[in-house]
Amino acid sequence: MRKDLEIKLCTDFPELYANLQYKQFECLDGWYDIIYRLSANLADIISNHDDMKPNVYTAVQNDEIYEAIAKASEESLRTCETCGGEGKLLKDSWSWRTI
């Protein structure tokens, strides 16, 4: 993902990405909108739960978070990682990509 898009995510959602360094989003620009919507949803969920603090390295903490991640994952399967338009999941010689 382009650096300016990563910076926008980290700036708009510091409660989620305060400790991330550049090049932590290992996808192309086409998934930016999916990640942005997911981030907004997670930030909203977290703000409504005083006892919940985001931690990238822990298991999903509640059903709302699980559902938000599942929805974004499903959307990524039909969204081109390059352009953000309609895409199809394909396998090349060593990996899966939605293009």
DSSP file (Angstrom, degrees, kcal/mol; ACC not computed):
  #  RESIDUE AA STRUCTURE BP1 BP2  ACC     N-H-->O    O-->H-N    N-H-->O    O-->H-N    TCO  KAPPA ALPHA  PHI   PSI    X-CA   Y-CA   Z-CA
    1    1 A M              0   0    0      0, 0.0    22,-0.1     0, 0.0    24,-0.1   0.000 360.0 360.0 360.0 143.5    0.0    0.0    0.0
    2    2 A R     >  -     0   0    0      1,-0.1     4,-2.0     4,-0.0     3,-0.4  -0.250 360.0-121.0 -60.0 148.0    1.2    3.5   -0.8
    3    3 A K  H  > S+     0   0    0      1,-0.2     4,-2.7     2,-0.2     5,-0.2   0.877 110.3  56.4 -59.9 -41.0    2.8    5.3    2.1
    4    4 A D  H  > S+     0   0    0      1,-0.2     4,-1.9     2,-0.2    -1,-0.2   0.862 108.4  48.1 -63.5 -34.5    0.3    8.2    2.0
    5    5 A L  H  > S+     0   0    0     -3,-0.4     4,-2.1     2,-0.2    -1,-0.2   0.896 111.4  49.8 -71.1 -39.9   -2.6    5.8    2.5
    6    6 A E  H  X S+     0   0    0     -4,-2.0     4,-2.5     2,-0.2    -2,-0.2   0.918 110.2  50.8 -62.1 -42.8   -0.8    4.0    5.3
    7    7 A I  H  X S+     0   0    0     -4,-2.7     4,-2.6     1,-0.2     5,-0.2   0.906 108.2  52.6 -62.2 -41.5   -0.2    7.4    7.0
    8    8 A K  H  X S+     0   0    0     -4,-1.9     4,-2.9     2,-0.2     5,-0.2   0.917 109.9  48.4 -61.5 -43.6   -3.9    8.3    6.7
    9    9 A L  H  X S+     0   0    0     -4,-2.1     4,-1.9     1,-0.2    -2,-0.2   0.938 114.3  45.7 -60.6 -46.4   -5.0    5.1    8.3
   10   10 A C  H  < S+     0   0    0     -4,-2.5     7,-0.2     1,-0.2    -2,-0.2   0.854 116.2  46.2 -67.0 -34.4   -2.5    5.6   11.2
   11   11 A T  H  < S+     0   0    0     -4,-2.6    -2,-0.2    -5,-0.2    -1,-0.2   0.907 116.2  43.4 -73.1 -43.6   -3.5    9.2   11.6
   12   12 A D  H  < S+     0   0    0     -4,-2.9    -2,-0.2     1,-0.2    -1,-0.2   0.759 126.1  31.8 -75.5 -24.6   -7.3    8.6   11.5
   13   13 A F    >X  +     0   0    0     -4,-1.9     4,-2.2    -5,-0.2     3,-1.7  -0.456  63.9 153.2-132.0  61.8   -7.1    5.6   13.7
   14   14 A P  H 3> S+     0   0    0      0, 0.0     4,-1.3     0, 0.0     5,-0.1   0.797  72.7  65.6 -63.1 -26.7   -4.3    6.0   16.2
   15   15 A E  H 34 S+     0   0    0      1,-0.2    -5,-0.1     2,-0.2    -2,-0.1   0.735 113.8  32.1 -66.7 -19.9   -6.1    3.8   18.7
   16   16 A L  H <4 S+     0   0    0     -3,-1.7    -1,-0.2    -6,-0.1     3,-0.2   0.783 132.6  26.0-100.4 -36.6   -5.6    0.9   16.3
   17   17 A Y  H >< S+     0   0    0     -4,-2.2     3,-1.5    -7,-0.2    -2,-0.2   0.091  73.8 121.5-122.9  22.8   -2.3    1.7   14.6
   18   18 A A  T 3< S+     0   0    0     -4,-1.3    -1,-0.1     1,-0.3    -3,-0.1   0.809  83.4  43.0 -59.0 -31.4   -0.2    3.9   16.9
   19   19 A N  T 3  S+     0   0    0     -3,-0.2    -1,-0.3    -5,-0.1     2,-0.2   0.347  88.9 113.6 -99.9   6.9    2.7    1.4   17.0
   20   20 A L    <   -     0   0    0     -3,-1.5     2,-0.2   -10,-0.0     3,-0.1  -0.519  50.9-150.6 -82.7 147.2    2.8    0.5   13.3
   21   21 A Q    >   -     0   0    0     -2,-0.2     3,-0.7     1,-0.1    -2,-0.0  -0.639  40.1 -70.1-104.0 167.2    5.7    1.4   11.1
   22   22 A Y  T 3  S+     0   0    0      1,-0.2    -1,-0.1    -2,-0.2   -19,-0.1  -0.268 118.1  30.1 -56.9 143.5    5.6    2.2    7.3
   23   23 A K  T 3  S+     0   0    0    -22,-0.1    -1,-0.2     2,-0.1   -20,-0.0   0.767  78.1 123.2  74.3  31.7    5.0   -0.9    5.2
   24   24 A Q    <   +     0   0    0     -3,-0.7     2,-1.0     1,-0.1    -2,-0.1   0.666  55.6  76.4 -90.6 -18.9    2.8   -2.7    7.7
   25   25 A F        -     0   0    0    -24,-0.1     2,-1.7     2,-0.1    -1,-0.1  -0.803  69.2-165.1 -94.0 100.7   -0.2   -3.0    5.4
   26   26 A E        +     0   0    0     -2,-1.0     2,-0.3    -3,-0.0    -1,-0.1  -0.442  54.4  81.5 -92.1  64.7    0.9   -5.8    3.1
   27   27 A C  S    S-     0   0    0     -2,-1.7     2,-0.1    54,-0.0    -2,-0.1  -0.921  80.0 -94.8-149.7 173.1   -1.7   -5.3    0.3
   28   28 A L    >   -     0   0    0     -2,-0.3     3,-1.5   -27,-0.1     4,-0.1  -0.393  44.8 -94.0 -90.7 173.4   -2.1   -3.1   -2.7
   29   29 A D  G >  S+     0   0    0      1,-0.3     3,-2.0     2,-0.2     4,-0.3   0.706 111.2  77.5 -62.1 -23.7   -4.0    0.2   -2.8
   30   30 A G  G 3  S+     0   0    0     51,-2.3     3,-0.3     1,-0.3    -1,-0.3   0.733  93.4  50.7 -62.1 -22.9   -7.3   -1.4   -4.0
   31   31 A W  G <> S+     0   0    0     -3,-1.5     4,-2.5    50,-0.6    -1,-0.3   0.379  79.6 101.2 -95.1   4.4   -8.1   -2.7   -0.6
   32   32 A Y  H <> S+     0   0    0     -3,-2.0     4,-3.0     1,-0.2     5,-0.2   0.923  81.0  49.7 -54.9 -48.4   -7.6    0.7    1.1
   33   33 A D  H  > S+     0   0    0     -4,-0.3     4,-2.6    -3,-0.3    -1,-0.2   0.883 110.6  50.6 -61.6 -38.3  -11.4    1.4    1.3
   34   34 A I  H  > S+     0   0    0     -4,-0.3     4,-2.5     2,-0.2    -1,-0.2   0.944 113.6  44.6 -62.3 -47.4  -12.0   -2.0    2.8
   35   35 A I  H  X S+     0   0    0     -4,-2.5     4,-2.7     2,-0.2    -2,-0.2   0.881 112.6  52.0 -66.3 -37.9   -9.3   -1.5    5.4
   36   36 A Y  H  X S+     0   0    0     -4,-3.0     4,-2.5    -5,-0.2    -2,-0.2   0.945 111.8  45.3 -64.1 -47.3  -10.5    2.1    6.1
   37   37 A R  H  X S+     0   0    0     -4,-2.6     4,-2.4     1,-0.2    -2,-0.2   0.913 114.1  49.5 -62.6 -42.0  -14.1    0.9    6.7
   38   38 A L  H  X S+     0   0    0     -4,-2.5     4,-3.0    -5,-0.2     5,-0.2   0.927 110.8  50.2 -61.5 -44.4  -13.0   -2.0    8.9
   39   39 A S  H  X S+     0   0    0     -4,-2.7     4,-2.8     1,-0.2    -2,-0.2   0.913 110.8  48.7 -61.1 -43.8  -10.8    0.4   10.9
   40   40 A A  H  X S+     0   0    0     -4,-2.5     4,-2.0     2,-0.2    -1,-0.2   0.909 113.0  48.4 -62.4 -41.7  -13.7    2.8   11.4
   41   41 A N  H  X S+     0   0    0     -4,-2.4     4,-2.5     2,-0.2    -2,-0.2   0.928 113.2  46.4 -64.3 -46.2  -15.9    0.0   12.5
   42   42 A L  H  X S+     0   0    0     -4,-3.0     4,-2.9     2,-0.2     5,-0.2   0.907 111.1  52.1 -64.3 -41.7  -13.3   -1.5   14.9
   43   43 A A  H  X S+     0   0    0     -4,-2.8     4,-2.3    -5,-0.2    -1,-0.2   0.899 111.1  48.4 -61.2 -39.9  -12.6    2.0   16.4
   44   44 A D  H  X S+     0   0    0     -4,-2.0     4,-1.2     2,-0.2    -2,-0.2   0.921 112.0  48.3 -65.5 -44.9  -16.3    2.5   16.9
   45   45 A I  H >< S+     0   0    0     -4,-2.5     3,-0.5     1,-0.2     4,-0.3   0.936 113.6  47.4 -60.0 -47.0  -16.7   -1.0   18.6
   46   46 A I  H >< S+     0   0    0     -4,-2.9     3,-1.5     1,-0.2     6,-0.3   0.890 107.9  55.0 -64.3 -39.9  -13.7   -0.3   20.8
   47   47 A S  H 3< S+     0   0    0     -4,-2.3    -1,-0.2     1,-0.3    -2,-0.2   0.762 105.4  54.2 -67.0 -22.6  -14.9    3.1   21.8
   48   48 A N  T << S+     0   0    0     -4,-1.2     2,-0.5    -3,-0.5    -1,-0.3   0.437 102.6  63.5 -88.8  -0.1  -18.2    1.6   23.0
   49   49 A H    X   -     0   0    0     -3,-1.5     3,-1.8    -4,-0.3    -1,-0.2  -0.896  62.1-170.0-127.4 101.1  -16.5   -0.9   25.3
   50   50 A D  T 3  S+     0   0    0     -2,-0.5    -1,-0.1     1,-0.3    -4,-0.0   0.789  87.7  54.3 -59.9 -28.6  -14.5    0.7   28.1
   51   51 A D  T 3  S+     0   0    0      2,-0.0     2,-0.5     0, 0.0    -1,-0.3   0.463  92.5  89.6 -86.6  -0.5  -12.9   -2.5   29.0
   52   52 A M    <   +     0   0    0     -3,-1.8    -3,-0.2    -6,-0.3     0, 0.0  -0.857  47.9 177.6-107.7 127.1  -11.5   -3.2   25.5
   53   53 A K        -     0   0    0     -2,-0.5     2,-0.1     2,-0.0   -37,-0.1  -0.984  35.2-110.6-122.0 137.1   -8.2   -2.1   24.3
   54   54 A P        +     0   0    0      0, 0.0     2,-0.3     0, 0.0   -11,-0.0  -0.390  36.7 174.3 -68.4 140.6   -6.9   -2.9   20.8
   55   55 A N    >   -     0   0    0      3,-0.1     3,-1.6    -2,-0.1   -39,-0.0  -0.883  22.8-155.2-147.5 113.1   -4.1   -5.4   20.6
   56   56 A V  T 3  S+     0   0    0     -2,-0.3    -1,-0.1     1,-0.3   -40,-0.0   0.781  92.0  52.7 -60.0 -28.6   -2.9   -6.6   17.2
   57   57 A Y  T 3  S+     0   0    0      2,-0.0    -1,-0.3     0, 0.0     2,-0.3   0.280  92.4  86.3 -98.8  11.6   -1.5   -9.8   18.6
   58   58 A T  S <  S-     0   0    0     -3,-1.6     3,-0.1     1,-0.1    -3,-0.1  -0.707  82.9 -94.9-108.2 163.9   -4.4  -11.1   20.5
   59   59 A A        -     0   0    0     -2,-0.3    -1,-0.1     1,-0.2    -4,-0.1  -0.232  61.1 -71.6 -67.3 161.5   -7.3  -13.3   19.5
   60   60 A V        -     0   0    0      1,-0.1    -1,-0.2     5,-0.0     3,-0.1  -0.328  46.4-154.9 -55.3 134.0  -10.6  -11.7   18.5
   61   61 A Q        +     0   0    0      1,-0.1     2,-0.3    -3,-0.1    -1,-0.1   0.695  61.8   4.1 -95.6 -20.3  -12.1  -10.4   21.7
   62   62 A N  S  > S-     0   0    0      1,-0.1     4,-2.2     0, 0.0     5,-0.2  -0.977  73.7 -99.3-157.2 171.0  -15.8  -10.3   20.9
   63   63 A D  H  > S+     0   0    0     -2,-0.3     4,-2.8     1,-0.2     5,-0.2   0.845 116.3  57.6 -64.5 -35.6  -18.5  -11.2   18.3
   64   64 A E  H  > S+     0   0    0      2,-0.2     4,-2.2     1,-0.2    -1,-0.2   0.925 110.0  44.1 -61.7 -44.1  -18.7   -7.6   17.0
   65   65 A I  H  > S+     0   0    0      2,-0.2     4,-2.4     1,-0.2     5,-0.2   0.933 113.5  50.8 -65.8 -45.6  -15.0   -7.6   16.2
   66   66 A Y  H  X S+     0   0    0     -4,-2.2     4,-2.6     1,-0.2    -2,-0.2   0.925 111.7  47.8 -57.1 -46.3  -15.2  -11.1   14.7
   67   67 A E  H  X S+     0   0    0     -4,-2.8     4,-2.4     2,-0.2    -1,-0.2   0.887 110.7  51.1 -64.7 -40.2  -18.1  -10.1   12.5
   68   68 A A  H  X S+     0   0    0     -4,-2.2     4,-2.1    -5,-0.2    -1,-0.2   0.918 113.3  45.0 -63.4 -43.6  -16.5   -6.9   11.3
   69   69 A I  H  X S+     0   0    0     -4,-2.4     4,-2.5     2,-0.2    -2,-0.2   0.910 112.7  51.1 -66.9 -42.3  -13.3   -8.7   10.3
   70   70 A A  H  X S+     0   0    0     -4,-2.6     4,-2.5    -5,-0.2    -2,-0.2   0.906 109.8  50.3 -61.4 -42.3  -15.3  -11.5    8.6
   71   71 A K  H  X S+     0   0    0     -4,-2.4     4,-2.3     2,-0.2    -1,-0.2   0.923 112.2  46.5 -62.9 -45.2  -17.3   -9.0    6.6
   72   72 A A  H  X S+     0   0    0     -4,-2.1     4,-2.1     2,-0.2    -1,-0.2   0.888 111.7  52.2 -64.8 -38.9  -14.1   -7.2    5.4
   73   73 A S  H  X S+     0   0    0     -4,-2.5     4,-1.0     2,-0.2    -2,-0.2   0.917 109.8  48.4 -62.9 -43.8  -12.5  -10.6    4.6
   74   74 A E  H >< S+     0   0    0     -4,-2.5     3,-0.6     1,-0.2     4,-0.4   0.908 110.6  51.3 -62.5 -42.1  -15.5  -11.6    2.5
   75   75 A E  H >< S+     0   0    0     -4,-2.3     3,-1.4     1,-0.2    -1,-0.2   0.873 104.0  58.3 -63.1 -36.8  -15.4   -8.2    0.7
   76   76 A S  H >< S+     0   0    0     -4,-2.1     3,-0.8     1,-0.3    -1,-0.2   0.772  95.2  65.2 -65.4 -24.8  -11.7   -8.7   -0.1
   77   77 A L  T << S+     0   0    0     -4,-1.0    12,-0.5    -3,-0.6    -1,-0.3   0.681 112.5  32.9 -71.4 -16.7  -12.5  -11.9   -1.9
   78   78 A R  T <  S+     0   0    0     -3,-1.4     9,-2.2    -4,-0.4     2,-0.5   0.173 103.2  87.8-124.1  16.5  -14.4  -10.0   -4.6
   79   79 A T  B <  S-A   86   0A   0     -3,-0.8     7,-0.2     7,-0.3     2,-0.2  -0.973  80.6-117.4-120.9 126.1  -12.5   -6.7   -4.6
   80   80 A C     >  -     0   0    0      5,-3.1     4,-1.7    -2,-0.5    19,-0.3  -0.398  15.7-148.1 -61.8 126.7   -9.4   -6.2   -6.9
   81   81 A E  T  4 S+     0   0    0     17,-3.2   -51,-2.3    -2,-0.2   -50,-0.6   0.744  94.4  47.1 -68.7 -23.1   -6.4   -5.6   -4.7
   82   82 A T  T  4 S+     0   0    0     16,-0.4    -1,-0.2   -52,-0.2   -53,-0.1   0.933 130.5  10.4 -84.1 -51.1   -4.9   -3.4   -7.4
   83   83 A C  T  4 S-     0   0    0    -54,-0.1    -2,-0.2   -53,-0.1     3,-0.1   0.628  89.2-122.2-110.3 -15.7   -7.7   -1.0   -8.4
   84   84 A G  S  < S+     0   0    0     -4,-1.7     3,-0.1     1,-0.2    -3,-0.1   0.411  73.4 118.3  86.8  -2.5  -10.5   -1.6   -5.8
   85   85 A G  S    S-     0   0    0      1,-0.2    -5,-3.1    -6,-0.1    -1,-0.2  -0.052  80.9 -49.4 -80.6-170.2  -13.0   -2.6   -8.5
   86   86 A E  B    S+A   79   0A   0     -7,-0.2    -7,-0.3    -3,-0.1     2,-0.3  -0.428  71.7 178.1 -63.7 133.9  -14.8   -5.9   -8.9
   87   87 A G        -     0   0    0     -9,-2.2     2,-0.4    -2,-0.1    -7,-0.1  -0.789  25.7-135.4-134.3 175.6  -12.3   -8.7   -8.7
   88   88 A K        -     0   0    0     -2,-0.3    11,-2.2    -9,-0.1     2,-0.4  -0.999  27.3-115.1-136.9 136.5  -11.9  -12.4   -8.7
   89   89 A L  E     +B   98   0B   0    -12,-0.5     2,-0.3    -2,-0.4     9,-0.3  -0.586  44.3 171.6 -73.8 123.7   -9.8  -14.6   -6.4
   90   90 A L  E     -B   97   0B   0      7,-3.2     7,-2.8    -2,-0.4     2,-0.5  -0.940  27.5-135.4-133.3 153.9   -7.1  -16.3   -8.4
   91   91 A K  E     -B   96   0B   0     -2,-0.3     5,-0.2     5,-0.2     2,-0.1  -0.940  19.0-172.4-111.1 128.2   -4.0  -18.4   -7.6
   92   92 A D        -     0   0    0      3,-2.8     5,-0.0    -2,-0.5     0, 0.0  -0.207  55.6 -63.5 -98.1-159.6   -0.7  -17.8   -9.4
   93   93 A S  S    S+     0   0    0      1,-0.2     3,-0.1    -2,-0.1    -2,-0.0   0.764 128.3   3.4 -62.5 -25.8    2.3  -20.0   -9.0
   94   94 A W  S    S+     0   0    0      1,-0.2     2,-0.3     0, 0.0    -1,-0.2   0.486 122.8  33.5-138.9  -4.9    2.8  -19.4   -5.3
   95   95 A S        -     0   0    0      2,-0.0    -3,-2.8     0, 0.0     2,-0.4  -0.958  66.3-112.4-150.3 167.4    0.0  -17.2   -3.8
   96   96 A W  E     +B   91   0B   0     -2,-0.3     2,-0.3    -5,-0.2    -5,-0.2  -0.833  35.7 172.6-100.5 141.1   -3.6  -16.2   -4.0
   97   97 A R  E     -B   90   0B   0     -7,-2.8    -7,-3.2    -2,-0.4     2,-0.7  -0.991  31.3-131.8-144.9 148.5   -4.6  -12.7   -5.1
   98   98 A T  E      B   89   0B   0     -2,-0.3   -17,-3.2    -9,-0.3   -16,-0.4  -0.917 360.0 360.0-101.4 116.0   -7.9  -11.0   -5.9
   99   99 A I              0   0    0    -11,-2.2   -19,-0.2    -2,-0.7   -10,-0.1   0.337 360.0 360.0-132.7 360.0   -7.6   -9.2   -9.3
